């Protein structure tokens, strides 16, 4: 999935944020309780509008693609 590859540059292929950029920015593991307790709407807003150093993706991802990213983040908690 191309949209997941965009995320992996900072968040890593496993969503742990264990990349050079992820460590530099202090990213949280997507499977962490801090991330998983956010609502789907919160995650959608963060992906769409960006937050802190994370850029906005509302112009490059369609709403259904953003939902797929949220679903992917949710799937990481189940592993």
C-alpha positions as a Python dict, from the first residue, in 0.01 Angstrom:
ca = {
    (1, 'X'): (0, 0, 0),
    (2, 'X'): (154, 324, -115),
    (3, 'X'): (-13, 525, 160),
    (4, 'X'): (139, 302, 428),
    (5, 'X'): (482, 347, 268),
    (6, 'X'): (447, 723, 320),
    (7, 'X'): (394, 656, 691),
    (8, 'X'): (679, 409, 721),
    (9, 'X'): (950, 667, 647),
    (10, 'X'): (898, 803, 999),
    (11, 'X'): (678, 548, 1175),
    (12, 'X'): (857, 238, 1043),
    (13, 'X'): (710, -58, 858),
    (14, 'X'): (584, -200, 1188),
    (15, 'X'): (442, 131, 1319),
    (16, 'X'): (678, 136, 1618),
    (17, 'X'): (839, 469, 1525),
    (18, 'X'): (1179, 303, 1562),
    (19, 'X'): (1340, 484, 1268),
    (20, 'X'): (1604, 756, 1277),
    (21, 'X'): (1337, 1018, 1205),
    (22, 'X'): (1088, 855, 1441),
    (23, 'X'): (1340, 859, 1725),
    (24, 'X'): (1436, 1219, 1649),
    (25, 'X'): (1071, 1327, 1661),
    (26, 'X'): (981, 1109, 1961),
    (27, 'X'): (707, 918, 1780),
    (28, 'X'): (490, 673, 1971),
    (29, 'X'): (440, 311, 1879),
    (30, 'X'): (103, 280, 1700),
    (31, 'X'): (28, -26, 1915),
    (32, 'X'): (81, 171, 2237),
    (33, 'X'): (-215, 239, 2467),
    (34, 'X'): (-162, 614, 2414),
    (35, 'X'): (-226, 582, 2041),
    (36, 'X'): (-489, 308, 2062),
    (37, 'X'): (-703, 502, 2311),
    (38, 'X'): (-750, 781, 2056),
    (39, 'X'): (-1081, 769, 1876),
    (40, 'X'): (-1100, 695, 1504),
    (41, 'X'): (-1207, 1058, 1457),
    (42, 'X'): (-896, 1179, 1644),
    (43, 'X'): (-667, 963, 1429),
    (44, 'X'): (-847, 1074, 1113),
    (45, 'X'): (-799, 1439, 1208),
    (46, 'X'): (-429, 1389, 1284),
    (47, 'X'): (-372, 1215, 949),
    (48, 'X'): (-584, 1467, 759),
    (49, 'X'): (-464, 1789, 918),
    (50, 'X'): (-124, 1688, 1054),
    (51, 'X'): (0, 1746, 1407),
    (52, 'X'): (321, 1893, 1539),
    (53, 'X'): (585, 1793, 1281),
    (54, 'X'): (359, 1550, 1096),
    (55, 'X'): (234, 1697, 767),
    (56, 'X'): (-125, 1704, 649),
    (57, 'X'): (-232, 1427, 412),
    (58, 'X'): (-583, 1549, 326),
    (59, 'X'): (-468, 1665, -19),
    (60, 'X'): (-280, 1346, -106),
    (61, 'X'): (-510, 1081, 47),
    (62, 'X'): (-880, 1034, -17),
    (63, 'X'): (-1108, 995, 288),
    (64, 'X'): (-1141, 620, 226),
    (65, 'X'): (-761, 589, 213),
    (66, 'X'): (-730, 773, 544),
    (67, 'X'): (-984, 529, 690),
    (68, 'X'): (-765, 241, 566),
    (69, 'X'): (-467, 395, 747),
    (70, 'X'): (-673, 423, 1068),
    (71, 'X'): (-779, 58, 1025),
    (72, 'X'): (-414, -37, 980),
    (73, 'X'): (-317, 148, 1299),
    (74, 'X'): (-595, -39, 1482),
    (75, 'X'): (-471, -373, 1345),
    (76, 'X'): (-130, -318, 1505),
    (77, 'X'): (-279, -339, 1854),
    (78, 'X'): (-401, -690, 1780),
    (79, 'X'): (-54, -829, 1706),
}
